[in-house]
Amino acid sequence: MIDYTEWSVFGVIFSWKGTTLSRTWVNVVAAFIIAFITNVVCEYTSIGYPSDIDLSATKYPLIFVAVLLVFRCGFAYARFMEGRGHVGKMVLTVRDLARMMCTFVVDPDPTTERDKANIVRLLKAFVISNRLSCRKEEATGFAELEAHLTSSEALRLRELKKNHPLTILQWIGQVLANFKQKQLFARALDAMEEQVGTLMEAWMGMQKLATTPFPFPYAQLCTYFLFLWCYSFPFAAAFTLQWFGIPVAGVISFALFGINTIALELEDPFGEETNDIDLNFFEGACMSACKALLPAPLKPEEVEWKAEAIKVEFNAPAAQPYPAAIPAASPVAASATSVAAITQSPDFRSKAYQQLKTAHNYEGLSPEMQIVFKECHAEFTFESGGKIGQAELLKLVVKLSLMFQLNNGLPHILSQVETADASARWDAPTFANWYLAVVKSAL
């Protein structure tokens, strides 16, 4: 955007970059030419200036055109400011999430610092994917996003083709789960998860504006009457004002075409034009907060190496015992790495989707899927001794549904949570049997 606060009056008036004249000059010149030719014909031919034609009625369509254009411009400005609000929410949330991870996550061991650095990498990927999503450049600009992703992550997003920020936010939530046993107080992780939800809300708000254009019938009506009046008024101006009608026709055309051009620019606040919101600037603001409070982002190859190491450890025939210094609750947190290794597999979603369709109970699932259900179930029931409350059941169902990419069936699945007996002491197999039945009814 152009910062003109320090400009002089002449600098504002005679500026060309970012003005409407750079896009409307052709129509303005056309109005000048029409008025000029009309005066030449009337002045130098036998036709003359008509004196018996009443042209006073031409002012009435002007009122109609002006009302249409002003309303459209006001609506476009409201869209622009709404978009700026969503961008501001994104920046605020990233900063607050960085502050929370810096303050609420204790025990700064190398693993914890590595997880923080990995979240910074994913936040960078999120803000880039958000920009590409709003500009409908997810395919053409994917190379920029891919530079911050591991090969398995890039493969997954290429399969999805769109809505990449949703999946990246899911990955951020999975890494945040590693802080469960390292949070400063009991609900700190919930507060950080809420910030992830707020990031999704900001993305959805920006996506709404990017995918919902101004109503076409209204735009067509504005365009039709704008061109009709502005190209017919120079005749009336020449007949009544003669040579003075030339500048009058040009100035009025410049005003009306300019208002319409302003509306066209503001209706899409996330483009790359001069007066659009500078998303690159706000991405830099997000990462500056992470740079000030958190470790430098991991490189994709570092994460790829770690994932391979986890996979090898998970497939080892004999598991190593936990050190005595780790408290009893640590198996729940430690198992998160196993779930992460399973879910990061390139073919995890396709295999999981197939099993959700074919398996009828917990025993019919593969060992990997059983681990996913068991550990996700333990994450929300460890402190309650196996009892699932309504809130825990909802979070568990949402987490699994997003993990399995059941976005289309999520509304139906959530509706079944309200009718479930959340007061029962469900173990992992019992919950899995219920979830499989609900998913089958949603697919």
Secondary structure as UniProt FT lines:
FT   TURN            5..6
FT   HELIX           9..13
FT   TURN            17..18
FT   HELIX           21..44
FT   HELIX           56..58
FT   HELIX           59..104
FT   HELIX           110..134
FT   TURN            135..136
FT   TURN            138..141
FT   HELIX           142..146
FT   TURN            147..148
FT   HELIX           151..160
FT   HELIX           164..176
FT   HELIX           177..182
FT   TURN            186..187
FT   HELIX           188..211
FT   HELIX           216..241
FT   HELIX           242..244
FT   HELIX           245..267
FT   TURN            269..270
FT   TURN            274..275
FT   HELIX           279..293
FT   HELIX           300..314
FT   TURN            324..325
FT   TURN            328..329
FT   HELIX           330..334
FT   HELIX           336..343
FT   TURN            346..347
FT   HELIX           348..358
FT   HELIX           362..364
FT   HELIX           367..381
FT   TURN            382..386
FT   HELIX           390..403
FT   TURN            404..405
FT   TURN            407..409
FT   HELIX           410..417
FT   TURN            418..419
FT   TURN            422..423
FT   HELIX           428..442
//
